[in-house]
């Protein structure tokens, strides 16, 4: 995964009638990561796209495809998404071991880590705002490439940023530094120039931005404004 502070435009906010052009516009703006939000209408109340769209995007770009699975039974979808070119899959902690308890959920997380490593794909774990990520990270932080902290309730783009998540970001960073874990910290939801600095100060390194990038006519200017705010906040 690209290092340093990164702005990761979320394809969910793009014009899907001009998908290749939209991807090229953010690549030309200087980003290294493209964020792909996969929703199934069950885990979250929205439906977006599946492996074929990831494959279509892969054929148009060499950007790092950071693929966020907001879906039930995510282990069943590891092979289809990796086969279609995802560079990293982020699974929701809440979707693992649904109804079977924490022990089963952690077993599934370790199984996901094993299967993704076999396929040369990164492994991320994501958390809704109401979920405490620290017990999960204490258990499997050494196997994670990414921790994604949602700064809105997942399901729809364009929501307002939840200030309550800033202390959570800071706690995750403190735990990572204390334990020496290798993962990077990503935030998603309500990210733009007004919120990027506060997230970076708290510990976020990868800033997912949807409408703040794809909703602006000048993509290079939009990306630069978010990146500058984040660097000022470090």
GUSE-954194 format. One record per residue (C-alpha): x, y, z. Coordinates in pm, whole numbers, padded with zeros to 5 digits, always signed. Layout:
XYZ...
***
This chain:
+00000+00000+00000+00140+00344-00089+00304+00516+00207+00268+00863+00352-00050+01068+00369-00283+00955+00092-00612+01083-00046-00819+00788-00172-01112+00903-00388-01423+00690-00343-01558+00565-00674-01908+00560-00523-01931+00935-00589-01818+00912-00953-02030+00928-01268-02065+00562-01364-02171+00654-01716-01811+00778-01763-01630+00532-01539-01297+00512-01724-01281+00892-01759-01359+00941-01391-01085+00701-01286-00838+00871-01519-00933+01214-01380-00826+01123-01027-00516+00937-01146-00418+01257-01330-00482+01448-01006-00194+01261-00848-00363+01000-00627-00218+00652-00579-00518+00479-00422-00875+00435-00545-01137+00335-00288-01410+00095-00403-01720+00071-00183-01898-00265-00227-02244-00281-00067-02489-00572-00081-02817-00422+00043-02810-00652+00348-02516-00556+00567-02588-00193+00475-02908-00049+00325-02766+00020-00020-02645-00174-00325-02346-00065-00533-02142-00309-00743-01958-00640-00735-01649-00815-00873-01714-00739-01245-01694-00363-01184-01374-00409-00986-01240-00604-01283-01346-00329-01524-01171-00066-01311-00861-00283-01292-00844-00293-01671-00847+00086-01689-00589+00177-01424-00280+00078-01230-00399+00263-00918-00399+00065-00593-00753-00072-00555-00856-00042-00191-01177-00249-00187-01413-00204+00107-01659-00494+00147-01975-00378+00326-02134-00717+00275-02249-01023+00465-02042-01343+00452-01732-01163+00319-01514-01475+00321-01727-01619+00041-01623-01327-00178-01247-01326-00127-01173-01525-00442-01404-01330-00679-01269-00993-00573-00902-01091-00570-00943-01260-00909-01076-00931-01044-00776-00731-00935-00840-00594-00586-00510-00504-00418-00658-00498-00067-00985-00623+00076-01126-00460+00386-01382-00673+00568-01619-00541+00833-01559-00684+01179-01935-00683+01236-01990-00908+00932-01761-01182+01064-01918-01465+01259-02261-01303+01250-02463-01453+01532-02193-01705+01624-01995-01502+01878-01656-01339+01909-01445-01656+01901-01587-01757+01563-01553-01401+01433-01183-01392+01522-01132-01734+01363-01288-01600+01045-01064-01292+01055-00756-01513+01082-00884-01731+00798-00936-01419+00585-00580-01308+00660-00444-01648+00553-00642-01664+00230-00563-01309+00130-00192-01359+00198-00197-01666-00028-00339-01448-00307-00096-01161-00254-00377-00931-00146-00375-00695+00151-00608-00744+00447-00800-00465+00615-01056-00465+00894-01326-00198+00918-01539-00084+01209-01873+00094+01234-01875+00401+01462-02042+00207+01745-01787-00078+01742-01482-00062+01968-01189-00165+01745-00932-00206+02022-01019-00564+02134-01004-00679+01772-00673-00507+01707-00520-00648+02026-00596-00997+01892-00506-00972+01522-00328-00639+01471-00014-00817+01357-00204-00962+01058-00361-00638+00940-00240-00413+00662-00516-00159+00723-00762-00049+00990-01055+00146+00846-01250+00356+01094-01586+00472+00964-01651+00837+01042-02013+00802+00928-02257+00513+00954-02176+00302+00644-02424+00272+00362-02452+00605+00181-02215+00875+00059-02246+01244+00139-02307+01209+00514-02177+01448+00780-01853+01370+00963-01886+01225+01315-01660+01424+01547-01702+01150+01807-01468+00928+01605-01160+01146+01650-01073+01000+01994-01117+00650+01850-00863+00726+01576-00618+00846+01839-00667+00533+02051-00603+00308+01753-00284+00496+01670-00165+00472+02031-00228+00098+02038-00048+00050+01706+00257+00238+01827+00260+00063+02164+00235-00285+02012+00443-00218+01699+00170-00332+01461+00231-00273+01088-00113-00160+00970-00205+00181+00832-00505+00384+00954-00777+00493+00713-01089+00703+00768-01400+00712+00552-01703+00939+00575-01747+01315+00559-01383+01370+00467-01284+01696+00298-01055+01995+00358-01250+02091+00672-01205+01751+00842-00882+01607+00695-00652+01799+00930-00828+01684+01245-00823+01324+01126-00452+01343+01045-00374+01493+01385-00557+01204+01547-00357+00949+01346-00528+00889+01011-00296+00843+00713-00536+00746+00434-00833+00977+00376-01123+00841+00173-01309+01125+00002-01609+01084-00226-01809+01394-00307-01521+01616-00189-01327+01489-00494-01572+01360-00754-01819+01636-00673-01565+01903-00772-01498+02003-01135-01123+02039-01078-01013+01704-00936-00649+01805-00901-00745+02109-00694-00984+01901-00482-00721+01636-00403-00456+01899-00332-00683+02081-00086-00752+01765+00115-00389+01660+00113-00271+02006+00221-00521+02011+00507-00404+01668+00621-00034+01762+00603-00100+02084+00794-00274+01878+01062+00004+01623+01111
***
